[in-house]
Amino acid sequence: MAKLRVGVVSPERELWSGEADMVIAKTIDGEIGIMPRHAPVIGVLVEGGVLRVKRGGGETDLVAAVHGGFISVASDEVSILAETAELGSEVDVDRARDALQRAQSSMDAGQADVSVDVTAAKRAKARLRAAGEEVG
């Protein structure tokens, strides 16, 4: 069976590269699923999205919080170029919950720039989802 060659990078580091059966990412046009032999595409990733890489063969799926950037697909190669990203296995859940609480409290109190608080809340929720936590 055909496989995808996948690379997930941010300016700080390469998060992961390898073969996969499927990649699921959230773009500004909606969620996109990429499988082998997919048509070429370039998409803009949303702020606070969750990336899933289905590796198959009994391996656990790779899950990452992705904040902005691009996805590029061509010739069974998928490149995720994220502004910032964090593997779900590396998320500090307590810290992410605290960040979400602070952002929501600030929005409720109307204390700061709402767009900054909304972005912080989206990022915290994505980090928690990537870590496998339930988020409302």
N, CA, C and O atoms as a MOPAC input file, in Angstrom:
PM7 MOZYME 1SCF
protein

 N      0.83800 1    -1.18300 1     0.00000 1
 C      0.00000 1     0.00000 1     0.00000 1
 C      0.88400 1     1.24700 1     0.00000 1
 O      1.90900 1     1.29500 1     0.68000 1
 N      0.48400 1     2.23000 1    -0.75300 1
 C      1.24700 1     3.48100 1    -0.84500 1
 C      1.23100 1     4.22400 1     0.48700 1
 O      0.27200 1     4.13700 1     1.25400 1
 N      2.28900 1     4.94000 1     0.73900 1
 C      2.43800 1     5.73300 1     1.96400 1
 C      2.72700 1     7.18000 1     1.60100 1
 O      3.18000 1     7.48800 1     0.49800 1
 N      2.45500 1     8.05100 1     2.54900 1
 C      2.83600 1     9.45600 1     2.44100 1
 C      4.17500 1     9.66000 1     3.12900 1
 O      4.47700 1     8.99600 1     4.12000 1
 N      4.97200 1    10.57200 1     2.61000 1
 C      6.18000 1    11.02300 1     3.30000 1
 C      5.80500 1    12.35400 1     3.94300 1
 O      5.42200 1    13.30100 1     3.25500 1
 N      5.91800 1    12.41600 1     5.25800 1
 C      5.41200 1    13.56900 1     6.00500 1
 C      6.53900 1    14.21800 1     6.79300 1
 O      7.37400 1    13.54100 1     7.39200 1
 N      6.54200 1    15.55100 1     6.77800 1
 C      7.47200 1    16.31800 1     7.59900 1
 C      6.70500 1    17.41800 1     8.31900 1
 O      5.91800 1    18.14300 1     7.71000 1
 N      6.94000 1    17.53300 1     9.61700 1
 C      6.29600 1    18.57300 1    10.42600 1
 C      7.40300 1    19.42000 1    11.03100 1
 O      8.19200 1    18.93900 1    11.84500 1
 N      7.45600 1    20.69100 1    10.62600 1
 C      8.51800 1    21.57400 1    11.10600 1
 C      7.94800 1    22.90300 1    11.58100 1
 O      6.88800 1    23.34700 1    11.13900 1
 N      8.68000 1    23.51600 1    12.48800 1
 C      8.41600 1    24.88400 1    12.93500 1
 C      9.74900 1    25.61100 1    12.87100 1
 O     10.78000 1    24.97300 1    12.65700 1
 N      9.75900 1    26.92300 1    13.05000 1
 C     11.04500 1    27.62500 1    12.99900 1
 C     12.05200 1    27.11900 1    14.03700 1
 O     13.26100 1    27.20700 1    13.82400 1
 N     11.55500 1    26.59000 1    15.15700 1
 C     12.43900 1    26.12000 1    16.22100 1
 C     13.10300 1    24.77100 1    15.93000 1
 O     14.25200 1    24.53200 1    16.30300 1
 N     12.32900 1    23.87400 1    15.23600 1
 C     12.86200 1    22.51300 1    15.05600 1
 C     11.98700 1    21.68800 1    14.12100 1
 O     10.87400 1    22.07300 1    13.76200 1
 N     12.53300 1    20.54700 1    13.74700 1
 C     11.73100 1    19.54900 1    13.05100 1
 C     11.04600 1    18.72800 1    14.13800 1
 O     11.71700 1    18.12000 1    14.97300 1
 N      9.73000 1    18.70700 1    14.13200 1
 C      8.99000 1    17.96500 1    15.15000 1
 C      8.93600 1    16.48200 1    14.84300 1
 O      9.08200 1    15.64300 1    15.73200 1
 N      8.72200 1    16.16900 1    13.55600 1
 C      8.59800 1    14.76600 1    13.18500 1
 C      8.71500 1    14.63100 1    11.67600 1
 O      8.32600 1    15.52500 1    10.92400 1
 N      9.25300 1    13.50600 1    11.24800 1
 C      9.20800 1    13.14300 1     9.83500 1
 C      9.14600 1    11.63100 1     9.74800 1
 O      9.71100 1    10.91700 1    10.57700 1
 N      8.45200 1    11.16100 1     8.73100 1
 C      8.32800 1     9.72500 1     8.55400 1
 C      7.21600 1     9.40300 1     7.57100 1
 O      6.72900 1    10.27500 1     6.85100 1
 N      6.82400 1     8.13700 1     7.55300 1
 C      5.77700 1     7.68800 1     6.64800 1
 C      4.45000 1     7.60100 1     7.38000 1
 O      4.39700 1     7.34400 1     8.58300 1
 N      3.37000 1     7.82300 1     6.62000 1
 C      2.03900 1     7.78000 1     7.21100 1
 C      1.01800 1     7.32300 1     6.17500 1
 O      1.24900 1     7.38200 1     4.96700 1
 N     -0.12300 1     6.86500 1     6.69500 1
 C     -1.23800 1     6.47600 1     5.84200 1
 C     -2.13800 1     7.65800 1     5.53000 1
 O     -2.75300 1     7.71800 1     4.46500 1
 N     -2.21200 1     8.61800 1     6.48200 1
 C     -3.13000 1     9.73900 1     6.32400 1
 C     -2.69600 1    10.89200 1     7.21600 1
 O     -2.12300 1    10.68500 1     8.28500 1
 N     -2.97600 1    12.11300 1     6.76200 1
 C     -2.73000 1    13.31800 1     7.54800 1
 C     -4.02800 1    14.10800 1     7.57800 1
 O     -4.66900 1    14.30300 1     6.54500 1
 N     -4.41200 1    14.56100 1     8.76700 1
 C     -5.61600 1    15.38200 1     8.92800 1
 C     -5.19600 1    16.69600 1     9.56400 1
 O     -4.56900 1    16.71500 1    10.62300 1
 N     -5.55100 1    17.80200 1     8.90400 1
 C     -5.18700 1    19.12600 1     9.39700 1
 C     -6.35800 1    20.07400 1     9.20800 1
 O     -7.20600 1    19.86600 1     8.34000 1
 N     -6.39800 1    21.11400 1    10.02700 1
 C     -7.46100 1    22.11200 1     9.91400 1
 C     -6.90100 1    23.35600 1     9.23600 1
 O     -5.96700 1    23.99000 1     9.72500 1
 N     -7.50300 1    23.68600 1     8.09100 1
 C     -7.09400 1    24.87500 1     7.34300 1
 C     -8.18400 1    25.94100 1     7.46800 1
 O     -9.26000 1    25.69200 1     8.01300 1
 N     -7.88200 1    27.12300 1     6.95600 1
 C     -8.88200 1    28.18900 1     7.01300 1
 C    -10.10700 1    27.86300 1     6.16500 1
 O    -11.15500 1    28.48700 1     6.33100 1
 N     -9.98800 1    26.88800 1     5.25500 1
 C    -11.11800 1    26.46300 1     4.42900 1
 C    -11.82700 1    25.24500 1     5.00200 1
 O    -12.79300 1    24.76400 1     4.40900 1
 N    -11.37400 1    24.73900 1     6.13400 1
 C    -11.98200 1    23.57000 1     6.76700 1
 C    -10.95900 1    22.47500 1     6.98500 1
 O     -9.78300 1    22.62400 1     6.65200 1
 N    -11.42600 1    21.37100 1     7.55200 1
 C    -10.53800 1    20.24900 1     7.82400 1
 C    -10.24000 1    19.51500 1     6.51400 1
 O    -11.11500 1    19.33500 1     5.66700 1
 N     -8.98900 1    19.10200 1     6.37400 1
 C     -8.56700 1    18.41400 1     5.15300 1
 C     -7.90500 1    17.09300 1     5.54400 1
 O     -7.10300 1    17.02600 1     6.47500 1
 N     -8.26600 1    16.04900 1     4.80300 1
 C     -7.65200 1    14.74400 1     4.99300 1
 C     -6.82500 1    14.40800 1     3.76200 1
 O     -7.31000 1    14.50200 1     2.63500 1
 N     -5.59900 1    14.02500 1     3.97800 1
 C     -4.67600 1    13.72200 1     2.87500 1
 C     -4.31800 1    12.24100 1     2.93000 1
 O     -3.87500 1    11.73600 1     3.96200 1
 N     -4.51200 1    11.56400 1     1.82700 1
 C     -4.11900 1    10.16700 1     1.69000 1
 C     -3.20300 1    10.04800 1     0.47400 1
 O     -3.11500 1    10.98500 1    -0.31900 1
 N     -2.52700 1     8.92200 1     0.31400 1
 C     -1.67400 1     8.75400 1    -0.86000 1
 C     -2.43300 1     9.03200 1    -2.15800 1
 O     -3.62400 1     8.74600 1    -2.27900 1
 N     -1.71100 1     9.59300 1    -3.11500 1
 C     -2.22000 1     9.96900 1    -4.42800 1
 C     -3.19000 1    11.15400 1    -4.38900 1
 O     -3.97800 1    11.35300 1    -5.31300 1
 N     -3.12100 1    11.93300 1    -3.31200 1
 C     -3.95700 1    13.13400 1    -3.20200 1
 C     -3.49400 1    14.16800 1    -4.23300 1
 O     -2.30800 1    14.24200 1    -4.55300 1
 N     -4.40500 1    14.93800 1    -4.73400 1
 C     -4.06400 1    16.01600 1    -5.66700 1
 C     -3.18700 1    17.04600 1    -4.95700 1
 O     -3.31800 1    17.23400 1    -3.74700 1
 N     -2.30400 1    17.70700 1    -5.68400 1
 C     -1.47600 1    18.75100 1    -5.06800 1
 C     -2.35100 1    19.85400 1    -4.47200 1
 O     -3.36700 1    20.24300 1    -5.04700 1
 N     -1.93400 1    20.34000 1    -3.32100 1
 C     -2.68800 1    21.39800 1    -2.64500 1
 C     -1.76600 1    22.17400 1    -1.71500 1
 O     -0.79800 1    21.63300 1    -1.18100 1
 N     -2.08100 1    23.43500 1    -1.53600 1
 C     -1.42200 1    24.25300 1    -0.51900 1
 C     -2.53800 1    24.87700 1     0.29700 1
 O     -3.48800 1    25.42100 1    -0.26600 1
 N     -2.43700 1    24.80600 1     1.62000 1
 C     -3.45300 1    25.36900 1     2.49100 1
 C     -2.83500 1    26.16100 1     3.62800 1
 O     -1.68600 1    25.94100 1     4.01300 1
 N     -3.62200 1    27.08700 1     4.15500 1
 C     -3.20600 1    27.88600 1     5.30500 1
 C     -3.80200 1    27.24300 1     6.54700 1
 O     -5.01300 1    27.04200 1     6.63000 1
 N     -2.94500 1    26.92100 1     7.51400 1
 C     -3.39400 1    26.29100 1     8.75600 1
 C     -4.00500 1    27.32300 1     9.69200 1
 O     -3.55000 1    28.46600 1     9.74600 1
 N     -5.03300 1    26.92100 1    10.42800 1
 C     -5.68200 1    27.82000 1    11.37600 1
 C     -4.83600 1    27.97300 1    12.63700 1
 O     -3.97700 1    27.14500 1    12.93900 1
 N     -5.09900 1    29.03300 1    13.34600 1
 C     -4.50400 1    29.25000 1    14.67000 1
 C     -5.20800 1    28.30900 1    15.63600 1
 O     -6.43700 1    28.29300 1    15.71000 1
 N     -4.43900 1    27.53200 1    16.36600 1
 C     -5.03500 1    26.64200 1    17.36100 1
 C     -5.65800 1    25.39200 1    16.78600 1
 O     -6.68700 1    24.92900 1    17.27800 1
 N     -5.05300 1    24.83700 1    15.75200 1
 C     -5.55800 1    23.60000 1    15.16600 1
 C     -4.82600 1    22.38500 1    15.71000 1
 O     -3.76100 1    22.49900 1    16.31500 1
 N     -5.41400 1    21.23000 1    15.48300 1
 C     -4.79700 1    19.96900 1    15.88100 1
 C     -4.48300 1    19.17800 1    14.61600 1
 O     -5.35000 1    18.97900 1    13.76600 1
 N     -3.25100 1    18.73500 1    14.50100 1
 C     -2.77900 1    17.93400 1    13.37900 1
 C     -2.74500 1    16.47300 1    13.81700 1
 O     -2.26300 1    16.14900 1    14.90200 1
 N     -3.26500 1    15.59400 1    12.95300 1
 C     -3.21800 1    14.15200 1    13.23000 1
 C     -2.51400 1    13.46500 1    12.07300 1
 O     -2.85100 1    13.67200 1    10.90700 1
 N     -1.54000 1    12.65300 1    12.41400 1
 C     -0.82400 1    11.85900 1    11.42300 1
 C     -1.08800 1    10.39900 1    11.75600 1
 O     -0.62000 1     9.88900 1    12.77300 1
 N     -1.84200 1     9.73300 1    10.89000 1
 C     -2.18700 1     8.32900 1    11.09200 1
 C     -1.09100 1     7.48800 1    10.45800 1
 O     -0.95200 1     7.43000 1     9.23600 1
 N     -0.31700 1     6.83600 1    11.31800 1
 C      0.86200 1     6.11000 1    10.83000 1
 C      0.56800 1     4.68300 1    10.40600 1
 O      1.30700 1     4.12600 1     9.59400 1
 N     -0.47800 1     4.07900 1    10.92300 1
 C     -0.82400 1     2.70700 1    10.56000 1
 C      0.17800 1     1.70100 1    11.09700 1
 O      1.09300 1     2.05700 1    11.84000 1
 N      0.00200 1     0.46300 1    10.72300 1
 C      0.92400 1    -0.59300 1    11.12400 1
 C      1.01700 1    -0.78700 1    12.62400 1
 O      2.04500 1    -1.24600 1    13.12200 1
 N     -0.03000 1    -0.44800 1    13.35100 1
 C     -0.02300 1    -0.62100 1    14.80500 1
 C      0.65500 1     0.49900 1    15.57200 1
 O      0.66200 1     0.49100 1    16.80200 1
 N      1.22400 1     1.45900 1    14.86100 1
 C      1.86400 1     2.58800 1    15.54400 1
 C      0.80200 1     3.58500 1    15.98900 1
 O     -0.22500 1     3.75600 1    15.33100 1
 N      1.06500 1     4.24000 1    17.11500 1
 C      0.12300 1     5.24700 1    17.58900 1
 C      0.16000 1     6.45800 1    16.66100 1
 O      1.18700 1     6.77600 1    16.06000 1
 N     -0.97200 1     7.11200 1    16.56500 1
 C     -1.05800 1     8.31800 1    15.75000 1
 C     -0.22100 1     9.42400 1    16.37500 1
 O     -0.10300 1     9.51300 1    17.59700 1
 N      0.35000 1    10.25400 1    15.53700 1
 C      1.05300 1    11.44700 1    15.98400 1
 C      0.01500 1    12.56500 1    16.05100 1
 O     -0.73500 1    12.78000 1    15.09800 1
 N     -0.02700 1    13.27300 1    17.17500 1
 C     -0.96100 1    14.37800 1    17.35300 1
 C     -0.15700 1    15.58100 1    17.80700 1
 O      0.69600 1    15.47700 1    18.68800 1
 N     -0.44100 1    16.73800 1    17.19100 1
 C      0.29100 1    17.95800 1    17.54400 1
 C     -0.64600 1    19.15800 1    17.52400 1
 O     -1.58100 1    19.21800 1    16.72500 1
 N     -0.38600 1    20.10400 1    18.40500 1
 C     -1.05800 1    21.39700 1    18.37000 1
 C     -0.27800 1    22.25700 1    17.37700 1
 O      0.93800 1    22.40500 1    17.49400 1
 N     -0.98700 1    22.81800 1    16.40300 1
 C     -0.34100 1    23.59600 1    15.34400 1
 C     -0.98700 1    24.98200 1    15.31500 1
 O     -2.21100 1    25.11200 1    15.27800 1
 N     -0.14700 1    26.00200 1    15.33100 1
 C     -0.64100 1    27.37100 1    15.39800 1
 C     -0.17100 1    28.15700 1    14.18100 1
 O      0.92600 1    28.71500 1    14.16800 1
 N     -1.02600 1    28.19000 1    13.15600 1
 C     -0.69900 1    28.91400 1    11.93900 1
 C      0.31300 1    28.17700 1    11.08600 1
 O      0.89000 1    27.17400 1    11.50800 1
 N      0.51800 1    28.67900 1     9.89500 1
 C      1.48300 1    28.08700 1     8.98000 1
 C      0.80100 1    27.56100 1     7.73500 1
 O     -0.27300 1    28.02600 1     7.35400 1
 N      1.43800 1    26.58300 1     7.10500 1
 C      0.96700 1    26.07400 1     5.82100 1
 C      1.07300 1    24.56100 1     5.75800 1
 O      1.87100 1    23.94500 1     6.46300 1
 N      0.24700 1    23.97600 1     4.89600 1
 C      0.36500 1    22.56700 1     4.54200 1
 C      0.54200 1    22.51700 1     3.02700 1
 O     -0.15600 1    23.20800 1     2.28400 1
 N      1.47400 1    21.69900 1     2.58600 1
 C      1.75100 1    21.54400 1     1.16400 1
 C      1.72600 1    20.05900 1     0.84000 1
 O      2.32200 1    19.24500 1     1.54500 1
 N      1.02600 1    19.71700 1    -0.23800 1
 C      0.91400 1    18.32200 1    -0.66000 1
 C      1.29000 1    18.22900 1    -2.12800 1
 O      0.74000 1    18.95300 1    -2.95800 1
 N      2.22200 1    17.34500 1    -2.45500 1
 C      2.61500 1    17.09600 1    -3.84600 1
 C      3.33900 1    15.75800 1    -3.92000 1
 O      4.24300 1    15.49200 1    -3.12800 1
 N      2.94900 1    14.93300 1    -4.85100 1
 C      3.62100 1    13.65100 1    -5.11500 1
 C      3.79900 1    12.80400 1    -3.85800 1
 O      4.89700 1    12.32200 1    -3.57900 1
 N      2.72700 1    12.62700 1    -3.11100 1
 C      2.73900 1    11.82400 1    -1.88200 1
 C      3.68700 1    12.37000 1    -0.81400 1
 O      4.09700 1    11.63300 1     0.08300 1
 N      4.03400 1    13.63800 1    -0.90400 1
 C      4.82500 1    14.29600 1     0.13400 1
 C      3.97000 1    15.37600 1     0.77300 1
 O      3.37700 1    16.20600 1     0.08400 1
 N      3.91500 1    15.35400 1     2.10800 1
 C      3.14200 1    16.33200 1     2.86800 1
 C      4.10800 1    17.08900 1     3.75600 1
 O      4.83000 1    16.50200 1     4.56200 1
 N      4.10900 1    18.41000 1     3.59400 1
 C      4.94300 1    19.26200 1     4.43700 1
 C      4.03500 1    20.15400 1     5.27000 1
 O      3.18400 1    20.87000 1     4.74200 1
 N      4.23400 1    20.09500 1     6.57700 1
 C      3.52900 1    20.96900 1     7.50200 1
 C      4.55700 1    21.97300 1     7.98000 1
 O      5.51700 1    21.61400 1     8.66300 1
 N      4.35500 1    23.24100 1     7.61800 1
 C      5.26000 1    24.31100 1     7.99700 1
 C      4.50200 1    25.19000 1     8.97900 1
 O      3.77400 1    26.09300 1     8.56800 1
 N      4.66600 1    24.93700 1    10.26300 1
 C      3.89000 1    25.61700 1    11.29400 1
 C      4.63100 1    26.81800 1    11.86600 1
 O      5.85100 1    26.79300 1    12.02800 1
 N      3.86900 1    27.87700 1    12.17000 1
 C      4.47400 1    29.02300 1    12.85000 1
 C      4.98800 1    28.58500 1    14.22000 1
 O      6.11600 1    28.90100 1    14.59900 1
 N      4.15900 1    27.86100 1    14.95200 1
 C      4.58000 1    27.18400 1    16.18000 1
 C      3.82600 1    25.86800 1    16.24900 1
 O      2.71700 1    25.75200 1    15.72800 1
 N      4.42200 1    24.88800 1    16.88600 1
 C      3.78600 1    23.57900 1    17.00700 1
 C      4.36000 1    22.85400 1    18.20900 1
 O      5.48800 1    23.10400 1    18.63500 1
 N      3.55000 1    21.94500 1    18.74700 1
 C      3.97400 1    21.16800 1    19.90900 1
 C      3.33600 1    19.78900 1    19.82700 1
 O      2.12400 1    19.66800 1    19.65000 1
 N      4.14700 1    18.76100 1    19.95500 1
 C      3.63100 1    17.39500 1    19.96100 1
 C      2.74500 1    17.20000 1    21.19100 1
 O      3.03900 1    17.71000 1    22.27200 1
 N      1.66700 1    16.46000 1    21.00800 1
 C      0.76400 1    16.19300 1    22.12500 1
 C      1.46200 1    15.54700 1    23.30100 1
 O      1.12800 1    15.81600 1    24.45500 1
 N      2.43100 1    14.69700 1    23.01300 1
 C      3.16700 1    14.00400 1    24.08600 1
 C      4.05900 1    14.94600 1    24.88500 1
 O      4.51400 1    14.58400 1    25.97000 1
 N      4.31600 1    16.14000 1    24.37500 1
 C      5.18800 1    17.10500 1    25.05700 1
 C      4.41900 1    18.20100 1    25.79300 1
 O      5.02300 1    19.03600 1    26.46500 1
 N      3.09800 1    18.20400 1    25.67100 1
 C      2.28900 1    19.25900 1    26.27800 1
 C      2.28100 1    19.12400 1    27.79800 1
 O      2.03700 1    18.04500 1    28.33800 1
 N      2.55000 1    20.23100 1    28.47200 1
 C      2.39200 1    20.31700 1    29.92400 1
 C      0.92200 1    20.65600 1    30.16300 1
 O      0.52000 1    21.81300 1    30.03400 1
 N      0.12500 1    19.65500 1    30.50700 1
 C     -1.32000 1    19.80400 1    30.62100 1
 C     -1.69700 1    20.83900 1    31.68100 1
 O     -2.59100 1    21.65300 1    31.44800 1
 N     -1.04700 1    20.82400 1    32.82000 1
 C     -1.37000 1    21.79400 1    33.87600 1
 C     -1.10100 1    23.22100 1    33.39700 1
 O     -1.90000 1    24.12500 1    33.64100 1
 N      0.00500 1    23.41200 1    32.73000 1
 C      0.33700 1    24.74700 1    32.21300 1
 C     -0.66000 1    25.19500 1    31.15000 1
 O     -1.04500 1    26.36300 1    31.11600 1
 N     -1.08300 1    24.27200 1    30.27800 1
 C     -2.06100 1    24.60400 1    29.24500 1
 C     -3.41500 1    24.94500 1    29.87800 1
 O     -4.09200 1    25.87100 1    29.43100 1
 N     -3.80600 1    24.20500 1    30.90800 1
 C     -5.06600 1    24.51200 1    31.60200 1
 C     -5.00100 1    25.89100 1    32.26100 1
 O     -5.97000 1    26.64800 1    32.21700 1
 N     -3.86800 1    26.21100 1    32.86700 1
 C     -3.69100 1    27.53100 1    33.48200 1
 C     -3.77900 1    28.64000 1    32.43000 1
 O     -4.40600 1    29.67300 1    32.66600 1
 N     -3.15400 1    28.42800 1    31.27700 1
 C     -3.19000 1    29.43200 1    30.20800 1
 C     -4.62500 1    29.64200 1    29.71900 1
 O     -5.03700 1    30.77400 1    29.46600 1
 N     -5.37300 1    28.56300 1    29.59000 1
 C     -6.76400 1    28.66200 1    29.16500 1
 C     -7.58700 1    29.41800 1    30.20300 1
 O     -8.39800 1    30.27700 1    29.85500 1
 N     -7.37700 1    29.09800 1    31.46900 1
 C     -8.10300 1    29.78000 1    32.55400 1
 C     -7.80800 1    31.27600 1    32.55200 1
 O     -8.72000 1    32.09200 1    32.68100 1
 N     -6.53800 1    31.63400 1    32.40600 1
 C     -6.16100 1    33.05900 1    32.38400 1
 C     -6.80300 1    33.78300 1    31.20300 1
 O     -7.32000 1    34.88900 1    31.36000 1
 N     -6.77200 1    33.17200 1    30.03800 1
 C     -7.35000 1    33.80000 1    28.84400 1
 C     -8.85400 1    33.98500 1    29.00600 1
 O     -9.39600 1    35.03700 1    28.66700 1
 N     -9.52700 1    32.95800 1    29.52600 1
 C    -10.97700 1    33.05400 1    29.70100 1
 C    -11.33800 1    34.07800 1    30.77200 1
 O    -12.30300 1    34.82400 1    30.60800 1
 N    -10.58500 1    34.12400 1    31.85600 1
 C    -10.83700 1    35.10900 1    32.91300 1
 C    -10.64700 1    36.52900 1    32.40000 1
 O    -11.43600 1    37.42200 1    32.71000 1
 N     -9.60500 1    36.73000 1    31.62200 1
 C     -9.33100 1    38.05300 1    31.06800 1
 C    -10.43700 1    38.48400 1    30.10400 1
 O    -10.85300 1    39.64300 1    30.10500 1
 N    -10.91100 1    37.54300 1    29.28100 1
 C    -12.00400 1    37.86200 1    28.35200 1
 C    -13.28500 1    38.18800 1    29.11700 1
 O    -13.99800 1    39.13200 1    28.77900 1
 N    -13.57200 1    37.38700 1    30.16400 1
 C    -14.78100 1    37.61600 1    30.95900 1
 C    -14.75200 1    38.97100 1    31.64900 1
 O    -15.78400 1    39.63100 1    31.77400 1
 N    -13.56900 1    39.38800 1    32.09900 1
 C    -13.42900 1    40.66400 1    32.80600 1
 C    -13.26800 1    41.83800 1    31.85400 1
 O    -13.34400 1    42.99200 1    32.27600 1
 N    -13.04400 1    41.55500 1    30.56200 1
 C    -12.83900 1    42.61700 1    29.58000 1
 C    -11.60100 1    43.45100 1    29.87800 1
 O    -11.58500 1    44.66000 1    29.64800 1
 N    -10.55300 1    42.78900 1    30.39800 1
 C     -9.36700 1    43.50200 1    30.86900 1
 C     -8.34100 1    43.80100 1    29.78800 1
 O     -7.57500 1    44.75500 1    29.92200 1
 N     -8.30600 1    43.03300 1    28.75000 1
 C     -7.20900 1    43.18900 1    27.78500 1
 C     -7.75500 1    43.13300 1    26.36400 1
 O     -8.96500 1    43.10200 1    26.14300 1
 N     -6.85600 1    43.12100 1    25.43200 1
 C     -7.19400 1    43.02700 1    24.01600 1
 C     -7.86900 1    41.67900 1    23.75200 1
 O     -7.25500 1    40.62800 1    23.93500 1
 N     -9.11200 1    41.71000 1    23.33000 1
 C     -9.88700 1    40.49100 1    23.12900 1
 C     -9.23300 1    39.56800 1    22.11200 1
 O     -9.23600 1    38.35200 1    22.30900 1
 N     -8.67300 1    40.10100 1    21.03300 1
 C     -8.06200 1    39.25000 1    20.01400 1
 C     -6.87100 1    38.47600 1    20.57900 1
 O     -6.63800 1    37.33000 1    20.19400 1
 N     -6.11800 1    39.09600 1    21.48700 1
 C     -4.99200 1    38.41100 1    22.12500 1
 C     -5.50800 1    37.28300 1    23.01200 1
 O     -4.95800 1    36.18200 1    23.00800 1
 N     -6.56200 1    37.55700 1    23.77000 1
 C     -7.13800 1    36.54200 1    24.65100 1
 C     -7.75100 1    35.38700 1    23.86600 1
 O     -7.61300 1    34.22900 1    24.25900 1
 N     -8.42300 1    35.68900 1    22.76700 1
 C     -9.02100 1    34.64400 1    21.93400 1
 C     -7.92300 1    33.75200 1    21.36200 1
 O     -8.05600 1    32.52900 1    21.35900 1
 N     -6.84900 1    34.35200 1    20.88200 1
 C     -5.72600 1    33.58100 1    20.34300 1
 C     -5.11100 1    32.70800 1    21.43100 1
 O     -4.82300 1    31.53500 1    21.19200 1
 N     -4.91000 1    33.26300 1    22.61500 1
 C     -4.34000 1    32.48700 1    23.73300 1
 C     -5.25500 1    31.32500 1    24.09500 1
 O     -4.77900 1    30.22400 1    24.37500 1
 N     -6.55500 1    31.56100 1    24.09300 1
 C     -7.50300 1    30.48800 1    24.41600 1
 C     -7.47300 1    29.39900 1    23.34500 1
 O     -7.49200 1    28.21400 1    23.67600 1
 N     -7.42500 1    29.78300 1    22.06000 1
 C     -7.35500 1    28.80600 1    20.97400 1
 C     -6.10000 1    27.95000 1    21.09200 1
 O     -6.14900 1    26.73100 1    20.93200 1
 N     -4.98000 1    28.60000 1    21.37400 1
 C     -3.72300 1    27.85500 1    21.50600 1
 C     -3.77500 1    26.88100 1    22.67500 1
 O     -3.35200 1    25.73200 1    22.55000 1
 N     -4.29600 1    27.34100 1    23.81400 1
 C     -4.38200 1    26.47300 1    24.99600 1
 C     -5.30200 1    25.28900 1    24.72900 1
 O     -4.98300 1    24.16200 1    25.10900 1
 N     -6.44200 1    25.53000 1    24.08000 1
 C     -7.36400 1    24.44200 1    23.76800 1
 C     -6.72900 1    23.43800 1    22.80800 1
 O     -6.88500 1    22.23000 1    22.98200 1
 N     -6.02200 1    23.92700 1    21.80900 1
 C     -5.35600 1    23.02600 1    20.86500 1
 C     -4.30600 1    22.17600 1    21.56900 1
 O     -4.18300 1    20.98200 1    21.30000 1
 N     -3.55000 1    22.79700 1    22.47400 1
 C     -2.52900 1    22.04700 1    23.21900 1
 C     -3.18300 1    20.95000 1    24.05500 1
 O     -2.68500 1    19.82600 1    24.10500 1
 N     -4.30200 1    21.27600 1    24.71300 1
 C     -4.99600 1    20.28100 1    25.53100 1
 C     -5.57300 1    19.16100 1    24.66800 1
 O     -5.47700 1    17.98900 1    25.03200 1
 N     -6.16800 1    19.50900 1    23.53400 1
 C     -6.70100 1    18.46700 1    22.62900 1
 C     -5.59000 1    17.56700 1    22.10400 1
 O     -5.75700 1    16.35100 1    22.01300 1
 N     -4.46400 1    18.16500 1    21.76300 1
 C     -3.34200 1    17.37800 1    21.26100 1
 C     -2.82800 1    16.40900 1    22.32400 1
 O     -2.32900 1    15.32900 1    22.00600 1
 N     -2.95600 1    16.81000 1    23.59100 1
 C     -2.53200 1    15.95300 1    24.70400 1
 C     -3.57700 1    14.91400 1    25.07200 1
 O     -3.36300 1    14.10100 1    25.97100 1
 N     -4.72300 1    14.94100 1    24.36700 1
 C     -5.76800 1    13.95000 1    24.61400 1
 C     -6.76200 1    14.36200 1    25.67400 1
 O     -7.53900 1    13.53000 1    26.14500 1
 N     -6.75800 1    15.62300 1    26.06200 1
 C     -7.67900 1    16.11700 1    27.08100 1
 C     -8.98400 1    16.58300 1    26.43800 1
 O     -8.99200 1    17.04700 1    25.29800 1
 N    -10.08400 1    16.45400 1    27.17800 1
 C    -11.37900 1    16.94400 1    26.71800 1
 C    -11.45500 1    18.43300 1    26.99300 1
 O    -11.13000 1    18.88400 1    28.09200 1
 N    -11.88300 1    19.19700 1    25.99800 1
 C    -11.98700 1    20.64500 1    26.13300 1
 C    -13.34400 1    21.06700 1    25.58800 1
 O    -13.76500 1    20.62100 1    24.52000 1
 N    -14.02700 1    21.93900 1    26.34200 1
 C    -15.36100 1    22.40600 1    25.92900 1
 C    -15.31900 1    23.45100 1    24.87500 1
 O    -16.36600 1    23.92800 1    24.43800 1

